[in-house]
Amino acid sequence: MDDRQLMQKAIDAARDGIARGQTPFGACIAKDGEVIIAAHNLVWAATDITAHAEIVAIREACKKLGTIKLGGCTIYSTTEPCPMCFSACHWAGLDRIVFGAEIADARAAGFGELSISNSRMKELGGATMTIEGGFMRKQAVELFEIWKALEAKPY
């Protein structure tokens, strides 16, 4: 699978999450073009503020692969990872982060995102992964519109 197909898996996971009453975030972790896991945010379902899509995906990928290191893997995230999720990506040793919507898009939808970019955290922390933002951004931002139409609540 290519980057577009893999990001689409993250978008599809977010849509599934929205349909299940969750917030509009999805993530997909892949290695060598093969999906390891696609997941959506579970914050409300798990009553766990740390159950962001990226964290759920990292936890499941580690279980599936039997390791805590995800070198050689890419995470596709519908929205730029928050500082917690960026840190988890760093600690898991992911090679790439590819995201769609920006932190500003999540803030505009009502989420209390910290406005520090992944690029800035990478610079400050000396992280080594590649970061590609704005990938399929239009489709990722549409997730917020779908979610807002349901009059759902952010966290």
N, C-alpha and C positions, 0 to 999 in steps of 0.2 A: 504494500500500500504506500501511496505517496503522502506528502504533508497535508494536502487538501482532504484526502480521504480520512486521515487520522484526526485532523481537526474536526471533521464532520462527525466522527464518533464522539468527541467531547461535546459538541453541540447537541447531538442526539441524546446523550446522557443528561444534559441540562434540561432539555425538553421533557424527558421522562421524569426528572426530579420535579419540575414545575407541575406536571400532571399529578404528582404524588403529594403536592402541598409543600414542596421544598423551595428554596431560593434558587435563582436562575444561574447556577454555576455548574460547570461540568469539566471533567479532565479525562484525558486518555494517556496512558503510558505505553510506549511502544519500543521495541528493540528490533533493529534490522527490518523495519517496515512491517513488523507483526505486532498486533495488539496484544498486550499483556493484560490490561484491564482498562475499562472505561467506567467512570463512576460519576455520581452527582453529589451535590452537597447534601448532608444528612443532619445539619444542625438542629432543626426542629424535630425530626423523627427520633434522634438519639438524645435529645435534650443535652447536647454537647457542643459548646461554642467552638471547639477545635475541630469539629467534623466537617471542615471545608472539603470541597471536591478533591483538591490536590492531596490533602492529608489522607482522605479515604483511599484514593488511588495508590498513594505511596505505601500505605499499610498493606493493602491487598496485593500489590505487586511484590513486595518483600515476602509476604507469606507464600505466594504462588511460586516465586523463584527460590525460596529458601535462603534468603540472604538479606542483610541490611544495606548492602551496597548495590546501587543500580547504575553502575558505570555502563556506558554503551547505550543507555536509554534516553529517550526524549519524552518530556511531558508536554502535552498539548492542553492548554487551559483556555477556557472561553474568556476569562478575564485575567489581567495581569495579577500574578500571585501577590497576596498581602505579605507583610514581613514574616509572619509565622510560616506561611507556605513556602516563601522563598528560602527561608532558613532550612526547612525540611528538605527542599530540593537540593540545597547545598550539602547538607549532612548525608543525604542518600547518595550523593556523588553523581547525580544526573548530568549527562553531557550537555543537554539543551533544554531550554524553556522556550516554547512557542506559544504566544498568547494572542487573543483577538482584541477584546475591548480593553480600554485603559482604566486605571484606577479612577480617573475623573468621571468615567461613565458610571462606575459603581456608586461613587459619591452622589452623582446627579440622580440616581435611582433611589437614594435614601440610605445607602449603607455607610457606616461610620469608618470608612477606609482611612488609613494613615496615608498621607500623600507623599510617600517616598517611593521612588521608582525602583524597579528591579535593577536597572543599570546603575543607579546610585548605590544601592546596597551591594552590588557586585564590586563596585569600585572601592567602597569603604571597607568591605570585608575581605577583599582579595580572592573572591570566588573565581572559579575557572570556567564555569559553564558558558555556553553561547546563549545569548538572549535575542529572540526575534519577536518583535511586537507588531501589533496592528495586522496580524495575519487573519484574513477573513473577518475583519473587524465589523463590517456591515451586518453579517449574519450573527455575530456574537452580541452586538448591541441590540439587535432585534429581540433577543432573549429577555432583556430588561422590559421591553415594551409589552411582550406577551405576559410576563409576570405582573407588571403594573396593572394591566387590564383586569386582572383577577382581584385587584385591591388587596393583595397579600402584604404581609408585614416584613420589613427588613429586620436585621438584628444590629 
